[in-house]
Every structure is written in structure tokens, then in C-alpha cells.
Amino acid sequence: MRVVALEAREVAGLPLYGLAEADALGVDLVVSARPGGVSRAPYAGLNLGAHVGDDPAAVTENRRRLGAALGAPVVLVRQVHGATVVDAATAEESTEADGLVEAGCERAVGVLVADCVPVALIDPGRRVAVVHAGWRGLAAGVLGAALVRFEDPARVVAVLGPSISGPGYQVGDEVARRFGEHPGALTPDGSDHWRLDLRAVAAAQLEGRGVESSRVLASAEVTDGGATFFSDRAERPTGRFALVVRRRP
């Protein structure tokens, strides 16, 4: 796994984050943050989650702004912390899934998070996917379910977006025991508690499925504290930000 820094950019007037390494692969990859939307506290401002108690009209406008910035509709689904991966062409907002695959250039695909790991999988010139990878999804095998949709995992570049850091994520034994086979992912934190590095788990699972370590890129940015990116651990209720990817025409 290689740590990379996101770049602050303004796209069609909307403040977003991009990644130079993704630009070179012929895709538009953006991560939204808190500024730029119309939602009011505690969801201020670019909340993209329709399930967190925010004004639906505000969420609709925020999503419209994101799609306008990308110049394409953004496909989002109802995430359920599982391992189902679907084709964007047939997905609807009510579709229950935690991964989307897109081979064309007409649509962008996105996942919503607020501490879980948002993952983009890019097979340059062929297809892209996005995955919502919290601890439940990682334990259920959502990354493997996405990778089987790619012909050759060795061609895939994986981008792990902002998520909660290992030091910031305390879990109990019932969660920790699911990830004991991942070296370095768990740090003892007193009696019956651990610190869990979700991105270390994600990287190990990707590499175990054939993605080269040098092609797993983890953003240096984290959600800890919730100042730049929404964080469910820092504030409840709170909004959701997105990692979105689209193949360029």
C-alpha cells in the first residue's frame, strides 16, 4: 500500500478533492468534502446522504451540484454493509448493494461514507468500480466480490479514500476477532478493546486477491474529527461524503 495526498480542486464552482495518479489513468476521481452544499447543521453543507435525517430537498440539491460538476449522472445505491456488487446500468437508488461496476463513460459511480473506507477500483481503459467497505463489508468479502468483476486484478489500481484512522477506531473483541489474520491491522487498547486499521485490512484483502501492492493507493487524509470530511464517530447525526469515479470519454 502506498500513501498518496489528495489535491484540493474547484470543479464547476464546487470544492472537491482529486488525485493526480487517477488523472493519469484516464478517469475522473473526486472526493467531496463538507463545503459547497446547502444543508444546515449538523449536516452542513454538502451532505449527500438521504438516510441521515437531513432535509430531502437539500440532499437533492447537493447531489445535483455534484453531478453538474462531473458532467454526468452519479449512480448511488442503498448501502447495507453487505457484499453485493451490481452493474451501474441496472442500479436504482433503492437497490441494496455496497459496490457498483461501470464499463462505460456515460455514468459516474459513487459510494457514501462517514468513516468507512470508500474504494475505487480502476482497470484503465476498461472499467471502474466503487466499493463501500466498513468492517462488516470487509468481513463479508465485498472487495473480493468486486474484484471478480475484473478480468485481471493485476491490472487494477485501487484507491482508498479518506476514512477513520487506525488510532481513531476502537473496537471490541467481537469485531477484532474477525481480522486477526491481517498482520498490523490490530493494536491492543486495554482490556477487551483494540484499535482497528480498516485501510490496512482493505489493502491486505486487495493484495491477497491479486492487486499489486504498489497499485493500492491510500489517501493521506482521514475522517478523524469530522472537520473536513463527515465522521460518524466524531458527530451524530452527521452527513455523508462521496468518492466518485468516472471513465473519461
C-alpha positions as CSV (number, residue, x, y, z in Angstrom):
1,M,0.0,0.0,0.0
2,R,1.3,3.4,-1.0
3,V,0.1,6.6,0.8
4,V,-0.8,9.5,-1.6
5,A,-2.1,13.0,-1.0
6,L,-5.4,14.3,-2.4
7,E,-5.4,17.6,-4.1
8,A,-8.0,20.4,-3.3
9,R,-9.7,21.4,-6.6
10,E,-12.6,23.6,-7.6
11,V,-14.7,21.8,-10.2
12,A,-17.5,23.9,-11.8
13,G,-17.5,26.0,-8.7
14,L,-17.7,23.1,-6.3
15,P,-14.8,22.4,-3.9
16,L,-13.7,18.8,-4.3
17,Y,-10.6,16.7,-3.9
18,G,-8.9,14.9,-6.8
19,L,-5.9,12.6,-7.3
20,A,-3.1,13.1,-9.8
21,E,-2.5,9.3,-10.0
22,A,-6.1,8.8,-11.1
23,D,-5.9,11.6,-13.7
24,A,-3.1,9.7,-15.4
25,L,-5.3,6.6,-15.7
26,G,-7.9,8.4,-17.8
27,V,-10.6,8.6,-15.1
28,D,-12.2,11.5,-13.2
29,L,-12.0,10.6,-9.5
30,V,-13.3,13.1,-6.9
31,V,-13.9,13.0,-3.2
32,S,-16.4,15.5,-1.8
33,A,-16.0,17.3,1.5
34,R,-18.2,19.4,3.7
35,P,-18.1,22.7,1.9
36,G,-20.1,23.6,-1.1
37,G,-23.7,22.4,-0.3
38,V,-26.9,23.8,1.1
39,S,-27.5,21.5,4.1
40,R,-27.8,23.1,7.5
41,A,-26.2,22.0,10.7
42,P,-25.5,19.3,11.8
43,Y,-25.3,18.3,8.1
44,A,-23.7,21.5,6.8
45,G,-23.0,21.8,4.0
46,L,-22.5,19.2,1.1
47,N,-24.3,16.2,2.7
48,L,-25.1,13.6,0.1
49,G,-26.8,11.1,2.4
50,A,-30.6,10.8,2.1
51,H,-30.9,8.5,5.0
52,V,-29.4,10.5,7.9
53,G,-32.3,12.9,8.7
54,D,-31.4,15.8,6.5
55,D,-33.9,17.9,4.5
56,P,-34.6,15.8,1.4
57,A,-34.6,19.0,-0.8
58,A,-31.2,19.9,0.5
59,V,-29.8,16.5,-0.3
60,T,-31.3,16.6,-3.8
61,E,-29.7,19.9,-4.5
62,N,-26.3,18.7,-3.1
63,R,-26.4,15.7,-5.4
64,R,-27.4,17.9,-8.3
65,R,-24.4,20.0,-7.7
66,L,-22.1,17.0,-7.6
67,G,-23.5,15.6,-10.9
68,A,-23.2,19.0,-12.6
69,A,-19.6,19.3,-11.5
70,L,-18.8,15.9,-13.1
71,G,-20.9,16.5,-16.2
72,A,-22.6,13.1,-15.7
73,P,-25.3,11.5,-13.5
74,V,-23.9,9.9,-10.4
75,V,-25.2,6.5,-9.6
76,L,-25.8,5.9,-5.9
77,V,-27.5,2.9,-4.2
78,R,-28.8,2.0,-0.8
79,Q,-25.8,0.7,1.1
80,V,-26.4,-2.0,3.6
81,H,-22.9,-3.1,4.9
82,G,-23.0,-6.3,2.8
83,A,-21.1,-7.8,-0.1
84,T,-23.4,-7.3,-3.0
85,V,-21.9,-5.7,-6.1
86,V,-24.2,-4.6,-9.0
87,D,-23.9,-3.1,-12.5
88,A,-24.5,0.7,-12.5
89,A,-26.5,0.4,-15.7
90,T,-29.3,-1.5,-13.9
91,A,-28.9,0.0,-10.4
92,E,-31.5,2.4,-8.9
93,E,-31.3,4.5,-5.8
94,S,-33.4,1.8,-3.9
95,T,-31.0,-1.0,-5.0
96,E,-29.4,-2.6,-1.9
97,A,-25.7,-3.0,-2.6
98,D,-22.3,-1.9,-1.5
99,G,-20.5,-1.9,-4.8
100,L,-21.1,-0.6,-8.3
101,V,-19.3,-1.6,-11.5
102,E,-19.3,0.6,-14.7
103,A,-17.7,-0.2,-18.0
104,G,-19.0,2.8,-20.0
105,C,-18.3,6.5,-19.9
106,E,-21.9,7.8,-19.6
107,R,-22.2,7.5,-15.8
108,A,-20.2,8.2,-12.7
109,V,-20.4,5.7,-9.8
110,G,-20.2,6.7,-6.2
111,V,-20.3,5.5,-2.6
112,L,-21.2,7.4,0.5
113,V,-19.2,7.2,3.7
114,A,-18.5,8.9,7.0
115,D,-15.7,6.8,8.5
116,C,-15.9,3.6,6.4
117,V,-13.4,3.1,3.6
118,P,-14.5,4.3,0.1
119,V,-12.7,2.3,-2.5
120,A,-12.3,2.9,-6.2
121,L,-11.1,0.1,-8.5
122,I,-9.8,1.2,-11.9
123,D,-8.9,-1.1,-14.8
124,P,-7.5,1.6,-17.2
125,G,-9.5,1.8,-20.4
126,R,-11.8,-1.0,-19.4
127,R,-14.0,-0.5,-16.3
128,V,-14.2,1.1,-12.9
129,A,-15.9,0.2,-9.7
130,V,-16.6,1.7,-6.3
131,V,-17.0,-0.1,-3.0
132,H,-18.3,0.8,0.4
133,A,-16.0,-1.0,2.8
134,G,-16.8,-0.8,6.5
135,W,-15.8,-3.6,8.9
136,R,-19.0,-5.6,8.1
137,G,-18.4,-5.4,4.4
138,L,-14.7,-6.2,4.7
139,A,-15.6,-9.2,6.9
140,A,-18.3,-10.3,4.3
141,G,-15.9,-10.1,1.4
142,V,-17.2,-7.1,-0.5
143,L,-13.8,-6.3,-2.1
144,G,-13.5,-9.8,-3.4
145,A,-17.0,-9.6,-4.8
146,A,-16.0,-6.5,-6.7
147,L,-12.7,-7.8,-7.9
148,V,-14.2,-10.9,-9.6
149,R,-15.9,-8.4,-12.0
150,F,-12.5,-7.6,-13.4
151,E,-10.6,-9.8,-15.9
152,D,-7.2,-9.3,-14.4
153,P,-6.7,-8.0,-10.8
154,A,-3.0,-7.3,-11.6
155,R,-4.2,-4.5,-14.0
156,V,-6.3,-2.9,-11.3
157,V,-5.4,0.3,-9.4
158,A,-7.2,0.6,-6.1
159,V,-7.7,4.0,-4.4
160,L,-8.7,4.0,-0.7
161,G,-10.3,7.3,0.1
162,P,-10.5,9.2,3.4
163,S,-11.7,7.0,6.3
164,I,-11.2,6.8,10.0
165,S,-7.6,6.1,11.0
166,G,-6.4,3.1,12.8
167,P,-5.6,5.0,16.0
168,G,-9.0,6.6,15.9
169,Y,-11.1,3.5,15.6
170,Q,-11.6,1.5,18.8
171,V,-13.5,-1.8,18.5
172,G,-14.3,-4.7,20.9
173,D,-13.3,-8.3,20.7
174,E,-16.4,-9.3,18.7
175,V,-15.1,-7.1,15.8
176,A,-11.4,-7.6,16.3
177,R,-11.5,-11.4,16.1
178,R,-12.8,-11.2,12.5
179,F,-9.5,-9.6,11.4
180,G,-6.8,-11.4,13.4
181,E,-5.3,-12.8,10.2
182,H,-4.4,-9.4,8.9
183,P,-0.9,-8.5,10.3
184,G,-0.6,-5.0,11.6
185,A,-4.4,-4.2,11.4
186,L,-5.0,-4.6,15.2
187,T,-3.3,-2.8,18.1
188,P,-4.3,-3.7,21.7
189,D,-6.1,-0.9,23.5
190,G,-6.7,-2.0,27.1
191,S,-8.9,-4.8,28.3
192,D,-11.1,-6.4,25.6
193,H,-10.5,-3.4,23.2
194,W,-8.5,-2.9,20.1
195,R,-7.6,-0.2,17.5
196,L,-8.5,-1.4,14.0
197,D,-6.9,-0.1,10.9
198,L,-9.6,-0.6,8.2
199,R,-7.4,0.5,5.4
200,A,-4.7,-2.0,6.3
201,V,-7.4,-4.7,6.2
202,A,-8.7,-3.4,2.8
203,A,-5.1,-3.3,1.4
204,A,-4.3,-6.8,2.6
205,Q,-7.5,-8.2,1.1
206,L,-6.9,-6.5,-2.2
207,E,-3.3,-7.7,-2.4
208,G,-4.5,-11.2,-1.4
209,R,-6.8,-11.1,-4.5
210,G,-4.0,-10.2,-6.9
211,V,-3.8,-6.4,-6.8
212,E,-0.2,-5.4,-6.7
213,S,0.9,-3.6,-3.5
214,S,2.3,-0.7,-5.4
215,R,-1.1,-0.2,-7.1
216,V,-3.0,0.1,-3.8
217,L,-3.1,3.9,-3.1
218,A,-4.4,5.1,0.2
219,S,-5.2,8.8,0.7
220,A,-3.2,10.5,3.4
221,E,-6.4,12.2,4.6
222,V,-8.6,10.7,7.3
223,T,-12.0,11.5,8.7
224,D,-10.9,11.8,12.3
225,G,-12.6,14.8,14.0
226,G,-15.0,15.4,11.2
227,A,-13.7,18.9,10.2
228,T,-13.0,18.3,6.5
229,F,-15.0,15.1,5.9
230,F,-18.1,13.9,7.7
231,S,-17.3,11.5,10.6
232,D,-20.0,9.4,12.3
233,R,-17.6,8.8,15.2
234,A,-17.0,12.5,15.7
235,E,-20.6,13.7,15.4
236,R,-24.0,12.2,15.4
237,P,-26.1,12.9,13.5
238,T,-23.9,13.8,10.6
239,G,-23.8,13.8,6.8
240,R,-22.1,11.6,4.2
241,F,-19.5,12.5,1.7
242,A,-18.8,10.6,-1.5
243,L,-16.0,9.1,-3.5
244,V,-17.0,9.1,-7.2
245,V,-15.2,7.8,-10.3
246,R,-16.0,8.0,-14.0
247,R,-14.2,6.8,-17.1
248,R,-13.4,9.7,-19.4
249,P,-15.0,9.6,-22.8
